[in-house]
Amino acid sequence: MGSGGLTTFGRGCLQFVRDTPPPVWACLAFVLLASLWTQSLPAESHLARHLASQEGFFEQASAAFLIAAALLALVSWIVSGSCLWLATGVVTLYAGMRELHFHTQFTYRSVLSIGYYFRDRAPLGERISVALLIFPCLLAIAYLLRQAWIHRDCWLTTSWPYDQRLGPLRAWGLWILILFGCSQIVDQYPGWFVFLPGRIDTFEAVVETGLWLAVLLLVVELKPRFLRR
């Protein structure tokens, strides 16, 4: 990359920082401060064990943020009739149910695992019923991806750093992707975080809480019509 490319990249990064809305900075500050606080707690303390558990504050807050976002989106769909709001509500509702561990409560393993559907351990009727229950979420995801592809020019245009209307929305979406990526890396590759011995679960929970809070605030920021009445 030449000096011109580095300059353009630097300007793009600076504009990205400028476009980041205050609610996103608040979410990032929450992740940072909560991570520092939880990692400073004695590992064997009751509070540390509680915060790392599935019944702890961060896990419960994550589910609450997702359910709230889903309800806001679904009410917005009822008022506006927009399929985008319906699809958003369905996806966030399923995500909230996953945070509440519904995907493992009634079956021998996670219904989000491909292996569940191709092994005979679960009855065929059960697997079919589960597939039918998950199908609306898959349909909603496909619809959202199709809409994103149709409107890809709004997100991928080279002039986006100078678009004052869409810049903050792009920055918000990118931060959500970054937080999601961090949560997946912590979950799949905990060995990379050797500097957090025995505290990986708490760190992952903090990152996910910040992620779903950002999603909830984004739904509110998009200003459904019923919120303006």
C-alpha positions as CSV (number, residue, x, y, z in Angstrom):
1,M,0.0,0.0,0.0
2,G,1.5,3.3,-1.1
3,S,1.5,6.6,0.8
4,G,-1.7,7.6,-1.0
5,G,-3.4,4.5,0.0
6,L,-2.3,4.9,3.6
7,T,-3.6,8.5,3.6
8,T,-7.0,7.4,2.2
9,F,-7.2,4.6,4.8
10,G,-6.3,7.0,7.6
11,R,-8.9,9.5,6.5
12,G,-11.5,6.7,6.3
13,C,-10.6,5.5,9.8
14,L,-10.9,9.1,11.2
15,Q,-14.2,9.6,9.5
16,F,-15.4,6.2,10.9
17,V,-14.5,7.4,14.4
18,R,-16.3,10.7,13.8
19,D,-19.4,8.9,12.5
20,T,-19.6,6.6,15.5
21,P,-22.7,7.8,17.4
22,P,-22.6,8.5,21.2
23,P,-24.7,5.5,22.1
24,V,-22.1,3.2,20.5
25,W,-19.3,4.9,22.4
26,A,-21.4,4.3,25.5
27,C,-21.7,0.6,24.7
28,L,-18.0,0.3,24.0
29,A,-17.2,2.1,27.3
30,F,-19.5,-0.3,29.1
31,V,-17.7,-3.3,27.6
32,L,-14.3,-1.8,28.6
33,L,-15.2,-0.8,32.1
34,A,-17.2,-3.9,32.9
35,S,-14.3,-6.1,31.6
36,L,-11.8,-4.3,33.8
37,W,-14.1,-4.5,36.8
38,T,-15.0,-8.2,36.4
39,Q,-11.4,-9.2,35.7
40,S,-10.2,-7.4,38.8
41,L,-12.5,-9.5,41.1
42,P,-11.0,-12.4,43.0
43,A,-11.5,-15.5,40.9
44,E,-13.0,-17.5,43.7
45,S,-15.3,-14.8,45.0
46,H,-19.1,-15.4,45.1
47,L,-19.7,-12.3,42.9
48,A,-17.2,-13.4,40.3
49,R,-18.8,-16.9,40.1
50,H,-22.3,-15.4,39.9
51,L,-21.3,-13.0,37.1
52,A,-19.8,-15.9,35.1
53,S,-22.9,-18.1,35.5
54,Q,-25.8,-18.5,33.1
55,E,-28.0,-16.9,35.8
56,G,-25.7,-14.0,36.2
57,F,-26.4,-10.3,35.4
58,F,-24.6,-10.2,32.0
59,E,-26.3,-13.3,30.6
60,Q,-29.7,-12.2,31.8
61,A,-29.2,-8.6,30.5
62,S,-28.2,-10.0,27.1
63,A,-31.5,-11.9,26.8
64,A,-33.5,-8.9,28.1
65,F,-31.9,-6.5,25.5
66,L,-32.7,-8.9,22.7
67,I,-36.3,-9.5,23.7
68,A,-36.8,-5.8,24.1
69,A,-35.4,-5.2,20.6
70,A,-37.6,-7.9,19.2
71,L,-40.7,-6.5,20.8
72,L,-39.9,-3.0,19.5
73,A,-39.3,-4.3,16.0
74,L,-42.5,-6.4,15.9
75,V,-44.7,-3.5,17.2
76,S,-43.1,-1.3,14.5
77,W,-44.1,-3.9,11.9
78,I,-47.7,-3.9,13.2
79,V,-47.8,-0.1,12.9
80,S,-45.9,0.3,9.6
81,G,-46.5,-3.0,7.8
82,S,-42.8,-3.1,6.8
83,C,-41.5,-6.6,6.2
84,L,-38.0,-5.3,7.2
85,W,-39.3,-4.7,10.7
86,L,-41.0,-8.1,10.8
87,A,-37.8,-9.9,9.7
88,T,-35.8,-7.9,12.2
89,G,-38.2,-8.8,15.0
90,V,-38.2,-12.5,14.1
91,V,-34.4,-12.7,14.0
92,T,-33.9,-10.8,17.3
93,L,-36.6,-12.9,19.0
94,Y,-34.9,-16.1,18.0
95,A,-31.6,-14.7,19.2
96,G,-33.2,-13.8,22.5
97,M,-34.6,-17.3,22.9
98,R,-31.1,-18.7,22.2
99,E,-29.7,-16.5,24.9
100,L,-32.3,-18.1,27.2
101,H,-30.9,-21.5,26.1
102,F,-34.2,-22.7,24.5
103,H,-32.0,-24.3,21.8
104,T,-30.8,-26.9,24.3
105,Q,-33.6,-27.2,26.9
106,F,-35.9,-29.7,25.1
107,T,-33.5,-31.8,23.0
108,Y,-30.4,-33.9,23.7
109,R,-28.1,-31.4,22.0
110,S,-28.3,-27.9,20.5
111,V,-30.9,-27.7,17.7
112,L,-28.6,-25.1,16.1
113,S,-26.0,-27.9,15.4
114,I,-26.2,-29.5,12.0
115,G,-25.4,-32.9,13.6
116,Y,-28.7,-32.9,15.4
117,Y,-30.6,-33.3,12.2
118,F,-28.5,-36.0,10.7
119,R,-28.2,-38.4,13.6
120,D,-30.8,-41.0,14.6
121,R,-30.6,-40.3,18.3
122,A,-33.5,-37.8,18.1
123,P,-36.8,-39.1,16.7
124,L,-37.5,-38.1,13.1
125,G,-40.7,-36.4,14.1
126,E,-38.9,-34.3,16.7
127,R,-36.3,-33.2,14.1
128,I,-38.9,-32.3,11.6
129,S,-40.8,-30.3,14.3
130,V,-37.7,-28.4,15.3
131,A,-36.8,-27.7,11.7
132,L,-40.3,-26.2,11.2
133,L,-39.9,-24.0,14.3
134,I,-36.5,-22.7,13.1
135,F,-37.6,-22.1,9.5
136,P,-39.2,-18.7,10.1
137,C,-35.9,-17.4,11.4
138,L,-34.0,-18.8,8.4
139,L,-36.5,-17.2,6.1
140,A,-36.2,-13.9,7.9
141,I,-32.4,-14.0,7.7
142,A,-32.6,-14.8,4.0
143,Y,-34.9,-11.8,3.5
144,L,-32.6,-9.4,5.4
145,L,-29.6,-10.6,3.4
146,R,-31.5,-10.1,0.2
147,Q,-32.4,-6.6,1.2
148,A,-28.8,-5.9,2.1
149,W,-27.7,-7.1,-1.3
150,I,-30.3,-5.0,-3.1
151,H,-29.2,-1.9,-1.3
152,R,-25.5,-2.7,-1.3
153,D,-24.6,0.5,-3.0
154,C,-25.7,2.4,0.1
155,W,-23.1,0.5,2.1
156,L,-20.3,-0.2,-0.3
157,T,-20.1,3.0,-2.3
158,T,-16.6,4.6,-2.2
159,S,-18.1,8.0,-1.3
160,W,-19.6,6.7,1.9
161,P,-17.2,8.5,4.3
162,Y,-18.6,11.8,3.0
163,D,-22.3,10.7,3.3
164,Q,-23.5,12.5,6.5
165,R,-26.8,10.7,6.4
166,L,-25.6,7.1,6.2
167,G,-22.2,7.4,7.8
168,P,-23.4,7.0,11.4
169,L,-25.6,4.1,10.5
170,R,-22.7,2.3,8.8
171,A,-20.4,3.0,11.7
172,W,-23.1,1.5,14.1
173,G,-23.4,-1.6,11.9
174,L,-19.7,-2.1,11.7
175,W,-19.2,-1.8,15.5
176,I,-21.9,-4.4,15.9
177,L,-20.1,-6.7,13.5
178,I,-16.8,-6.1,15.4
179,L,-18.4,-6.9,18.8
180,F,-20.0,-10.0,17.3
181,G,-16.7,-11.1,15.9
182,C,-15.0,-10.6,19.2
183,S,-17.7,-12.7,21.0
184,Q,-17.2,-15.5,18.5
185,I,-13.4,-15.5,18.8
186,V,-13.6,-15.6,22.6
187,D,-16.0,-18.5,22.4
188,Q,-14.2,-20.5,19.7
189,Y,-10.6,-19.8,20.6
190,P,-10.4,-19.2,24.4
191,G,-6.7,-20.2,24.3
192,W,-5.9,-16.9,22.6
193,F,-6.8,-15.1,25.8
194,V,-4.2,-16.6,28.1
195,F,-4.0,-13.2,29.9
196,L,-7.5,-13.9,31.3
197,P,-6.9,-17.2,33.1
198,G,-10.2,-18.7,34.3
199,R,-12.2,-15.5,33.4
200,I,-13.0,-16.2,29.8
201,D,-16.7,-16.9,30.4
202,T,-17.2,-13.6,32.2
203,F,-15.3,-11.6,29.5
204,E,-17.4,-13.3,26.7
205,A,-20.6,-12.5,28.6
206,V,-19.6,-8.8,28.9
207,V,-18.9,-8.5,25.2
208,E,-22.2,-10.1,24.3
209,T,-24.1,-7.8,26.6
210,G,-22.5,-4.8,25.0
211,L,-23.3,-6.3,21.6
212,W,-27.0,-6.8,22.3
213,L,-27.3,-3.4,24.0
214,A,-25.9,-1.9,20.7
215,V,-28.5,-3.8,18.8
216,L,-31.3,-2.6,21.0
217,L,-30.2,1.0,20.8
218,L,-30.0,0.7,17.0
219,V,-33.6,-0.5,16.8
220,V,-34.6,2.5,18.9
221,E,-32.4,4.9,16.9
222,L,-34.1,3.9,13.6
223,K,-37.2,5.6,15.1
224,P,-40.2,3.3,14.4
225,R,-43.3,5.3,13.7
226,F,-45.0,4.3,16.9
227,L,-42.2,5.8,19.0
228,R,-42.9,9.2,17.4
229,R,-46.5,9.3,18.3
